[in-house]
């Protein structure tokens, strides 16, 4: 019996509170304010850039900047709508007495899509190898094969393997192969060293002007020292060491003239 009596009492209490709240809102005088706001993600607190903020009364709006900030004129009784790619649409009621000098933070909820597992199947046609020739074993001594001479043969190879020794030194084709290998290695080496070696770094280390730095770099490159460097520290050390020699040689030439 007591429970039945309490239900009407609760209803009367709720209705009275709603009535008071409605009266409070009705007593608010609409005034023009400039709202400063910021939109952030509820997931990680990161600002949401380029979100659209719309005044639901006037249908005018603005867009947040790259840091999620925005500013717009509105009445203190207006509501706002938020739309942003990857986030749920939100409707926000601004508190009527929100101070204009503080930033109103709007929380945007990310949209999560459940993606089903996708299974990819493929079918490859069997390759018919019938009639295709297979490689044959090579009976030629390895020292006489085309790509054998990566290193110069020792002097005693002239006694124990004279044919290979003479081919290395006299064959034009072998000389061309060695020159090609050297060019390839030099290019790869230069690609690696160029990460650490350039005119700007030389000018910064030596204090030379641009034209003088070109002259020094020609002097430095002629020494072939970059072939023996493996990192930034070694390149800088070689430049500073050769720069001291360069200055001494230049000074000696000036004295002679």
TIDREN-383269 format. One record per residue: residue in three letters; x, y, z of N, C-alpha, C, O in turn. Coordinates in steps of 0.05 Angstrom, whole numbers, plus 32768, in hexadecimal, padded with zeros to 4 digits. Example, Ala and Ser with C-alpha at 12.3 -4.5 7.8 and 13.67 -1.06 7.14 Angstrom:
% residues 2
ALA81087F8E809C80F67FA6809C81087FBE809C811D7FBE80A9 SER81017FD3808E81117FEB808F81028001809D810C801780A1 
This chain:
% residues 257
UNK80117FE88000800080008000801180198000800B802D7FF2 UNK8027801880108039802F8011804680347FF6804B804B7FEE UNK804D801E7FE7805A80207FCD8047802E7FB9804F803E7FA9 UNK802D80277FBB801980337FA9801680517FAE801280607F9B UNK801880597FC7801680757FCE802F80857FC5802D809C7FBF UNK804680777FC5805F80857FBF8061808B7FA1806F809F7F9A UNK8055807B7F8F8057807F7F73804B809A7F6A805880A97F5C UNK803280A17F72802780BB7F6B803880D27F76803B80E77F69 UNK804380CE7F8D805480E37F99806D80E97F88807481007F84 UNK807980D37F7F809180D67F6E808A80E47F53809980F57F4A UNK807480DD7F48806B80EA7F2F806781087F33806F81187F22 UNK805A810F7F498055812B7F4E806F813A7F52807281517F49 UNK8083812D7F5F809D81397F6480AC813E7F4A80B781547F46 UNK80AC812B7F3880BA812D7F1E80AD81437F0E80BB81547F02 UNK809281447F0C808481587EFC808A81747F07808C81877EF7 UNK808B81767F21809181907F2D80AD819A7F2680B181B27F21 UNK80C081877F2680DC818F7F1F80DE81977F0280EB81AB7EFC UNK80D081887EF080D081907ED480C381AB7ED080CD81BB7EBF UNK80AE81B07EDE80A181CA7EDC80B381E17EE580B481F67ED8 UNK80C281DD7EFB80D481F17F0580EA81F67EF180F2820D7EEB UNK80F581DF7EE5810B81E27ED2810181F17EB9811082027EAF UNK80E981EB7EAF80DE81F87E9880DA82167E9D80DF82277E8C UNK80D2821C7EB680CE82387EBD80E982477EBE80EB825E7EB6 UNK80FE82387EC7811982457EC88122824B7EAC812D82607EA7 UNK811E82387E998127823D7E7D811782537E70812182637E61 UNK80FD82547E7780EC82697E6C80F482857E7680F082997E69 UNK810082857E8E8108829F7E9A812282A97E8E812A82C07E94 UNK813182997E7E814A82A17E73814682B47E5B813782AD7E49 UNK815382CA7E5C815182DD7E45816682D57E30817E82D47E36 UNK815D82D07E18817082C97E02818382E17DFD817A82F77DF7 UNK819C82DC7DFE81B082F07DF881C582E47DE581C982CC7DE4 UNK81D182F67DD581E582ED7DC1820082E97DCF820A82FA7DDD UNK820B82D27DCA822682CC7DD6823882C17DC0822F82B97DAB UNK825282C27DC5826582B57DB38271829D7DC2827F82A07DD6 UNK826982867DB88272826D7DC5828D82647DBA829182627DA2 UNK829F825F7DCC82B982537DC582B882367DCD82B4822F7DE5 UNK82BC82247DBA82BA82077DC082D181F77DB582E182007DA5 UNK82D181DE7DBE82E681CB7DB482D981AF7DB482CB81A77DC7 UNK82DD81A17D9E82D281867D9A82E881727D9E82FD81737D90 UNK82E4815F7DB082F8814A7DB582EB812F7DB482D2812D7DB8 UNK82FB811A7DAF82F080FF7DAE82ED80F47DCA82FF80F87DDB UNK82D880E67DCF82D480DA7DEA82E680C27DEE82EB80BA7E05 UNK82F180B77DD98302809F7DDB831E80A67DE6832880987DF8 UNK832B80BA7DDA834680C07DE2834B80DD7DE8836280E57DEF UNK833780EE7DE7833A810B7DED8348811A7DD8834F81327DDC UNK834C810F7DC0835A811C7DAA834681307D9D832F81287D98 UNK834F81487D96833C815B7D88833281507D6E834081417D60 UNK831A81577D67830D814E7D4E830D81667D3A82FE81797D3E UNK831E81657D268320817B7D13830A817A7CFE82FF81657CF8 UNK830381917CF482F081947CDD82D581887CE282C8817D7CD0 UNK82CC81897CFB82B081807D02829D81987CFD82A581AF7CFF UNK828581927CF5827181A67CEF825F81AB7D07825481997D13 UNK825D81C57D0F824D81CE7D25823681DE7D19823B81F27D0C UNK821D81D67D1E820581E47D1381F381EE7D2981ED81E07D3C UNK81EB82077D2781D782127D3981BC82087D3081B3820E7D1A UNK81AE81F97D41819581EC7D3A817E82007D36816A81F97D2A UNK818182187D3F816C822C7D3C8170823B7D21815D823E7D12 UNK818882437D1B818D82537D03819682427CEC8196824B7CD5 UNK81A0822A7CF281AB82177CDE81C582237CD281CF82187CBE UNK81D082377CDF81EB82407CD781FF82317CE881F882247CFC UNK821882337CE0822C82237CEF8248822B7CE8824E823F7CDA UNK825A821A7CF28277821E7CEE828582037CEE827881EE7CF1 UNK829F82037CEB82AF81EB7CEA82C681ED7CFD82D282037CFF UNK82CD81D87D0B82E481D97D1D82FE81DA7D0D82FF81D17CF6 UNK831381E67D19832D81E77D0B833C81CD7D0F833181BA7D19 UNK835681CE7D08836681B57D09836A81AC7D26837181957D2B UNK836681BE7D3A836981B67D56834E81B27D63834D81AE7D7C UNK833881B17D54831E81AC7D5F831081C47D6B82FB81C17D78 UNK831B81DC7D68830F81F47D7482FC82017D6082FE81FF7D48 UNK82E8820F7D6B82D5821F7D5B82CB82367D6C82CD82377D84 UNK82BF82497D5E82B382607D6B829B82697D5A829D826A7D41 UNK8285826F7D67826D82777D58825A82887D69825A82857D82 UNK824B82997D5C823782A97D6A821D829A7D6B8215828D7D58 UNK820F829C7D8281F6828D7D8681E8829A7D9E81F382AA7DAD UNK81CF82927DA281C0829A7DBA81C682867DD181CC826F7DCB UNK81C5828F7DE981CB827E7DFF81B682687E0481BA82587E16 UNK81A182687DF4818C82547DF7818C82417DDF817B822F7DDD UNK819F82447DCC81A082347DB481AC82187DBA81BA82147DCE UNK81A782057DA881B381EB7DA981C481E77D9081BF81F47D7B UNK81D881D67D9281EA81D27D7C81E981B47D7381E481A27D83 UNK81EF81B07D5981F281957D4F820E81917D45821B81A37D3A UNK821981797D4B823581727D448235815B7D30822981467D35 UNK8243815E7D1A824881497D07826581487D008271815D7CFA UNK827181317D00828D812D7CF9829281127CED828580FE7CF6 UNK82A381107CDA82A880F67CCD82B480E37CE182C980E97CEE UNK82A880CB7CE482B280B77CF682A780BA7D1282AF80AB7D24 UNK829480CD7D17828980D17D31826A80D27D2F825F80D87D1A UNK825D80CB7D46824080CC7D47823680E97D47824380FB7D51 UNK821E80ED7D3C821281077D3C8208810D7D5881FC80FD7D65 UNK820E81267D618207812E7D7C81F781487D7C81FA81597D6A UNK81E5814B7D9081D681647D9481DD816E7DB081DC815F7DC3 UNK81E681877DB181F081927DCA81E081AA7DD381DB81BC7DC3 UNK81D881AA7DEC81CB81C17DF881E081D17E0881EB81C67E1C UNK81E581E97E0181F881FA7E0F81EC82057E2881D682107E27 UNK81F982037E3F81EE820E7E5881EA822C7E5481FC823A7E4B UNK81D282377E5C81CC82537E5781DF82667E6481E3827D7E5A UNK81EB825E7E7A81FD82707E89821B82697E85822B826F7E96 UNK8220825C7E6E823C82557E69824D826E7E648245827F7E53 UNK826382727E728273828A7E6F8281828B7E53828B82777E4A UNK828082A37E47828B82A57E2C82A982A27E2B82B4829B7E16 UNK82B782A87E4182D482A77E4182E0828B7E4582F882877E44 UNK82CE82777E4982D8825C7E4D82D1824B7E3582BE82517E26 UNK82E082367E3082DC82247E1982C8820E7E2082CC82007E34 UNK82B4820B7E0F82A081F67E1482A981DD7E0482AC81DE7DEC UNK82AD81C77E1382B881AF7E0682A0819D7DFE828F81977E0E UNK82A081957DE5828C81827DDA829981677DD682AE81667DC9 UNK828D81527DE0829881377DDD828B81297DC6827281287DC3 UNK829B811F7DB4829281117D9C829880F37DA082AE80EB7DA7 UNK828480E37D9A828680C67D9E828E80B87D83827F80BB7D6F UNK82A480AA7D8282AC809D7D69829980877D61828D807A7D72 UNK829680837D478285806D7D3D829680547D3982AC80567D2E UNK828D803E7D43829B80257D40828A80127D2F8273800C7D35 UNK829780087D1A828A7FF67D0782957FDA7D0C82AD7FD67D0E UNK82837FC77D0D828C7FAB7D1082907F9F7CF4827D7F9D7CE4 UNK82A97F997CED82B07F8E7CD382B27F707CD482C17F657CE5 UNK82A37F637CC382A47F467CC382BE7F3C7CB782CA7F497CA6 UNK82C67F257CC082DE7F197CB582DB7F117C9882C77F057C90 UNK82EE7F197C8882ED7F137C6B83027EFE7C65831A7F017C6B UNK82FA7EE97C58830C7ED47C5083107ED57C3282FD7ED57C22 UNK83297ED87C2A83317EDA7C0E833C7EC07C04834F7EB57C10 UNK83317EB57BEF833A7E9C7BE483437EA17BC783377EB27BB9 UNK83577E937BBF83617E967BA383687E7B7B98836C7E677BA7 UNK83697E7A7B7E836F7E617B7183857E677B5C83817E787B4A UNK839B7E597B5D83B17E5C7B4B83B17E467B3783AF7E2E7B3E UNK83B57E4D7B1E83B77E387B0983D27E2B7B0A83E67E377B0F UNK83D17E117B0683EA7E017B0783FA7E087AEE83F07E087AD7 UNK84147E0D7AF284257E147ADB842F7DFA7ACE84397DE87ADB UNK842C7DF97AB384357DE27AA484527DE67A9C84587DF87A8D UNK84647DD67AA884807DD87AA3848A7DC57A8E84A27DC27A8A UNK84777DB87A80847F7DA47A6C848D7DB37A5584827DC77A4A UNK84A47DA97A4D84B27DB57A3784C57DCB7A3E84D47DD57A2D UNK84C47DD37A5884D67DE87A6184F17DDC7A6884F27DC97A78 UNK85067DE77A5D85217DDC7A6385297DE17A7F85227DF57A8B UNK85397DCF7A8A85447DD37AA585627DD97AA3856F7DD47A8F UNK856C7DE57AB885887DEC7AB8859A7DD37AB885937DBE7AC2 UNK85B17DD77AAD85C57DC17AAC85DC7DC77ABE85E47DDF7AC1 UNK85E77DB37ACA85FE7DB87ADC86167DC37ACC861A7DBB7AB5 UNK86257DD57AD8863C7DE17ACB86557DD37AD4865A7DD17AEC UNK86657DCA7AC1867E7DBC7AC886967DCF7AC886AC7DC67ACE UNK86917DE97AC186A87DFC7ABF86B17E017ADC86A17E047AEE UNK86CB7E037ADE86D77E0A7AF886CC7E247B0286CA7E377AF3 UNK86C47E277B1C86B97E407B2686CA7E587B2186C07E6E7B1E UNK86E57E547B2086F67E6B7B1C86F47E767B0086FD7E8C7AFA UNK86E97E667AED86E67E6F7AD186CA7E797ACB86C57E817AB4 UNK86B87E787ADE869D7E817AD9869C7EA07AD886AD7EAD7AE3 UNK86877EAA7ACB86867EC77AC586867ED87ADE86937EEE7ADD UNK86787ED17AF486767EE27B0B86887EDA7B2286817EDF7B39 UNK869E7ECE7B1C86AF7EC37B3186C27ED77B3D86CB7ED47B54 UNK86C87EEC7B2D86DE7EFE7B3686D47F167B4586D47F2C7B3B UNK86CB7F117B5E86C37F277B6F86DC7F337B7D86DC7F4A7B86 UNK86F17F237B7F870A7F2C7B8C87217F257B7987207F137B69 UNK87367F357B7B874D7F317B6A875C7F177B7287607F137B8A UNK87637F067B5F87717EED7B66878D7EF37B70879A7F067B69 UNK87967EE17B8287B17EE37B8D87C67EDE7B7887C17ED27B63 UNK87DF7EE77B7E87F57EE37B6B87FA7EC67B6588027EBE7B4F UNK87F67EB57B7A87FD7E997B7687E87E8A7B6487ED7E747B5C UNK87D17E987B5F87BE7E8C7B4C87CA7E8A7B3087C17E7A7B1F UNK87DE7E9B7B2A87EB7E997B1087FA7E7E7B0D87FE7E757AF6 UNK88027E727B2388107E587B2287FC7E417B2287FF7E2E7B12 UNK87E87E427B3487D67E2C7B3887BE7E2D7B2687B27E187B1F UNK87B57E457B1D879E7E477B0C87A47E5E7AF787977E737AF8 UNK87B77E597AE587BF7E6E7AD287A87E787AC087A77E8F7AB9 UNK87967E657AB887807E6D7AA6876E7E827AB387687E967AA6 UNK87667E7D7ACB87557E907AD987647EAA7ADF87587EC07ADE UNK877D7EA87AE6878D7EC07AEC878F7ED27AD3878C7EEB7AD5 UNK87957EC67ABC87977ED67AA4877C7EE17A9B877A7EF77A90 UNK87667ED17A9F874C7EDB7A9787447EF47AA787387F067A9D UNK874B7EF37AC187457F0A7AD287537F237AC987467F397AC8 UNK876C7F217AC1877C7F397ABA87797F417A9D877D7F587A96 UNK87737F2D7A8B87747F337A6E87587F347A6187567F407A4C UNK87447F277A6D872A7F267A60871C7F417A6187187F4C7A77 UNK87147F4C7A4A87057F657A4A86EA7F637A5686E17F757A64 UNK86DD7F4B7A5386C37F477A5E86C47F487A7D86B27F537A8A UNK86D97F3B7A8886DB7F3B7AA586E17F577AB086D77F5E7AC5 UNK86F07F677AA186F57F837AA986DC7F937AA986D77FA37ABB UNK86CB7F8F7A9586B17F9D7A93869F7F967AAB86927FA77AB6 UNK869F7F7C7AB2868F7F737AC886987F7F7AE286887F887AF3 UNK86B37F807AE686BD7F8C7AFF86B77FAA7B0086B07FB47B15 UNK86B97FB87AE986B27FD47AE986957FD97AEF868D7FEC7AFD UNK86837FC77AE486677FC97AE986617FC57B0786517FD47B13 UNK866D7FB07B1286697FAB7B2F86727FC37B4086657FCB7B53 UNK86897FCE7B3886937FE57B4786817FFD7B45867C800B7B59 UNK867680027B2D866380187B2A864A80147B3B864080277B47 UNK86407FFB7B3B86287FF57B4B862D7FFA7B69861D80067B77 UNK86447FF07B72864B7FF37B8E865080107B96864880197BAB UNK865D801F7B848661803B7B898647804A7B8B8644805C7B9C UNK863480447B7A861A80517B7A860B804B7B9485FF805D7BA1 UNK860B80327B9D85FE802A7BB6860C80377BCE85FF80407BE1 UNK862680397BCC863580457BE1862F80637BE3862B806E7BF9 UNK862D80707BCC8626808D7BCC860A80927BD7860680A57BE5 UNK85F780817BD085DC80847BDA85DC80837BF885CD80917C05 UNK85ED80717C0485EE806E7C2185FB80877C2E85F180927C41 UNK8612808F7C22862280A47C2F861480BF7C2B861880D17C3B UNK860580C37C1585F880DC7C1085E480E47C2685DB80FB7C27 UNK85DC80D17C3685CB80D77C4D85DA80E97C6185CD80F97C6F UNK85F480E77C62860480F67C758615810C7C69861E811E7C77 UNK861A810A7C4E862D811C7C418620812E7C2D861581247C19 UNK862081487C318615815B7C1E862181767C238630817A7C37 UNK861C81897C11862981A37C12862181B27C2B863281C07C37 UNK860881B07C3385FF81BF7C4B860F81B77C63861681C77C74 UNK8613819C7C66862281927C7D863F819B7C7C864B81A27C90 UNK864B819A7C64866781A37C61866A81C17C68867D81C87C76 UNK865781D27C5F865881EE7C65865581F37C83866282047C8F UNK864381E37C90863F81E77CAD865881DE7CBD865E81EB7CD1 UNK866681C97CB4867D81C07CC2869681D17CBE86A581D67CD0 UNK869981DB7CA686B281E97C9F86AF82077C9F86C382167CA2 UNK869682117C9E8692822E7C9D8698823A7C81869A82537C7F UNK869B822A7C6D86A182337C528688823F7C44867282367C4A UNK868C82517C328677825B7C21867182467C0C867F82337C09 UNK865B824B7BFD865182367BEB8666822F7BD5866A82177BD0 UNK867282437BC88685823D7BB3869E822F7BBD86A8821D7BB1 UNK86A882397BD486C0822D7BE086B982107BEA86CB81FF7BE9 UNK86A1820C7BF3869981F17BFC869981DE7BE486A081C67BE7 UNK869181E77BCC869281D67BB486AF81CD7BAF86B481B67BA8 UNK86C181E07BB186DE81DA7BAC86E881C67BC086F681B37BB9 UNK86E181CA7BD986EA81B77BEE86DE819B7BE986EC81877BED UNK86C5819A7BE186B881807BDD86C581717BC686C881587BC7 UNK86CE817F7BB186DC81727B9B86F781677BA686FF81517B9F UNK870481777BB7871D816E7BC4871881557BD5872781427BD4 UNK870381567BE586FC81407BF786F481277BE886FD81117BEF UNK86E4812A7BD386DA81137BC486F181057BB686F080EC7BB2 UNK870681147BAE871C81087BA0872C80F57BB1873A80E47BA7 UNK872980F77BCC873880E67BDE872A80CA7BE1873780B77BEA UNK871180C87BD8870380AE7BDA86FE80A57BF786FB808D7BFC UNK86FD80B87C0A86FA80B07C2686DE80A77C2D86DB80987C41 UNK86CA80AE7C1D86AF80A67C2386AB80887C218698807D7C2D UNK86BD807B7C1386BB805D7C1186C2804F7C2B86BC80377C2E UNK86CD805E7C3D86D680527C5786C5805D7C6E86CD80597C85 UNK86AF806A7C69869E80747C7E868480647C7F8679805C7C6A UNK867A80607C97866180507C9B864B805F7CAA863580547CAC UNK865080777CB3863C80857CC2864180A37CC2865680AC7CB7 UNK862F80B27CCD863080CF7CCE864980D97CDC865680EC7CD3 UNK865080CC7CF2866880D57D02868180D27CF2869280E47CF2 UNK868580BC7CE4869D80B77CD4869F80CB7CBD86B580D47CB7 UNK868880D27CB0868980E57C9B869181007CA586A2810D7C99 UNK868681097CBB868D81237CC786AB81247CCF86B981377CCA UNK86B4810E7CDB86D0810D7CE386E3810F7CCB86F7811D7CCC UNK86DC81017CB586EC81027C9D86EC811E7C91870181277C87 UNK86D5812B7C9186D481477C8686E5815A7C9586F481697C8A UNK86E381597CB086F3816B7CC1871181667CBE872181797CBD UNK8719814D7CBC873581467CB9874081507C9E8756815B7C9D UNK8731814B7C89873A81537C6E873981727C6B8748817D7C5B UNK8727817F7C798725819C7C78873E81A97C83874781BD7C79 UNK874A819D7C98876381A77CA3877981A57C8F878981B77C8B UNK877B818E7C81878F818A7C6C878A819D7C55879D81A87C49 UNK877181A17C4E876981B37C38877381D07C3E877D81DD7C2C UNK876F81D97C57877881F47C5E879681F77C5D87A1820B7C55 UNK87A481E17C6687C181E27C6687CC81E37C4987DE81F37C43 UNK87C181D37C3787C981D37C1C87C381ED7C0E87D381F77BFE UNK87AC81F97C1487A582127C0987B882287C1387C0823A7C04 UNK87BF82277C2C87D1823B7C3887ED82387C2B87FA824D7C25 UNK87F682207C268810821C7C1A881082277BFD882482337BF4 UNK87FB82237BEF87F9822E7BD387FA824C7BD3880682587BC2 UNK87EC82587BE787EC82767BE9880882807BEF881082957BE5 UNK881782717C00883282797C06884582787BEE8855828A7BEA UNK884182637BDE8851825F7BC6884C82757BB1885E827E7BA3 UNK8832827E7BB0882B82927B9D883482AE7BA6882F82C27B99 
